Structures are given as structure tokens and as C-alpha cells.
């Protein structure tokens, strides 16, 4: 079941990630919406569901501001990355994500009817 409140956009956005107070290195946001993101990161299974990460977003945001630090909770893990929900909701973050999404393509969900196998976009 889909729990997002806003539509995701496909991106390839570099991001710095901190976990348990330590920088874990570079990662890449693969999709983003106003509520959260999916982050492709090495060794994603080390991040616990309900664990809190801090993301530093800079590209796509209004320059020359310093990166925006965004706390986020891990809501799911896969072998290629983690899905996070943002724990910060303010005007600066909203404007940053708005700028990122303006340049990105919406992600279309494919719905296949079980008996007719017709894909609807």
C-alpha cells in the first residue's frame, strides 16, 4: 500500500549521510518527494529501521547557501539502499525539494489488472 502524501520524482542527487553521529560517506538520492526519499548507499542493511540519519542536501537547492541538514527516519531497507521519511518540515526544506523536483521526472506506477494484464499509467 502506498503511504506517501506527495508524488515521488526520479533523481540522481549526491548526498552526504550521517548515522549515529558519524559521517558514513557519500550516497545518492534516487527518488524524492516532500515527505521522504530513497537513498542508494553502500551496505544499507547496517541502517536499522526506525534509525535516524542526517542528510546534507545541497545540489538542486538555492545556491550559495550551505547544505541543508535534514534528519530522517529509516522506514525500509533493501539491498541497494534505504527509504527514509523526513523529520523536518519547514519552508527552507520545502523550497529546496521544490527546486529539485522541478528538474526531475515523476515516477509512474504501473498497475496491472490481474485478469487482463493491461498496464495502466
N, C-alpha and C positions, 0 to 999 in steps of 0.2 A: 504494500500500500504506500502511496506517495504521501509524505508528510511535509513537503516543502510549501511555504507560503508564497514564494515567488519563483518565476521560471529560471532555470539554470542556463548559463551560457558557456559554450566551449571556449577555453583559452589555453595559452601556453605561457604562463606567467611565473617568472622566477620569484621565489620567496625564501626568506630565512626563517628557520623554525627553532624555537627553544622548547625544551621539555625538562621538567624538574629543575628549572633554573640554569640549565646548561644548553649552550647552542649545539644543535645536532647537525648543523650544516645546511647546505642548500637543498632545495626541493623545488617542485614545480606544481602550481595550481593548474589542474586540468579542466575543472569547471567551477563556476562560481555563481552565486545568487546573493540576494541581500541578507539571507539567513545563514549561509554557510558555504562550504567549498569541499571539493575532493582534491586531495594533495597527493601527488605521486612522490614517494620518498623511499630511500633505501631502508631496508629492514623494517617495514611498517608494523610487523607483529610485536615489536618491542613496546609499542604505544598501547596502553590499556584503554579499553572502552571506558568512558567517563573520566579519563585522564585529561588534564588541561595542558594545552600547547599555547605558545605565544607566537603569532605570525608577524613578520615585519613586511608589510606591503609597501612598495614604492612605485614600481612601474605601472603606468596607467593612471596613477593618481596625479593630482595637480603638482607640478614641479615649481619651484625648487625646494619644497617642504621636505623635512626629514621623513624617513619611512614611518608609516602609521603602524603602531603596535596593537595587535588585535588578539585578545585572549579568546580561545576557542576550545570547546569540549569535543573529544573524540566520540562520535556516535556509531561508527562502524569501521572495521578493518578488512582489507583484502590483501592479497599477496603483492599488489602493486602500489598500495597507498592507503590513506585513511580519509574517511568522511568526517568533517567537523561542522559543528554549529557554532556560530559566533556568539560570544558572551558580551559583546559590546554593541550597542546600538545608539549611535549618535550622528549628528549632522556631518561631521568630518568623514567618518567611515562611509556613510551613505553616499556622499559626493565622490569619494574615491571609487567605490564599487560602481557607481553610475558611470563614471568615466571609463572604467574597464569594460563594462557591459556594452557601452555604446559602440565599441570597436569589435565586439565578439558576436558570433553566430548563436542563435538559440538552438538548444538541443531538442530534437524532435523525438518524442517517444513513439515507438512502433507498437501498435495494438493489433494483435492478430486474433480474429474471431476463430474459436476452436473448431467449428464445423465447416466453415467455408474457406478458411486460410486466406482471408483478404486482409491485407495490411492497410491500416488507416493511419494517416499522419495528422 
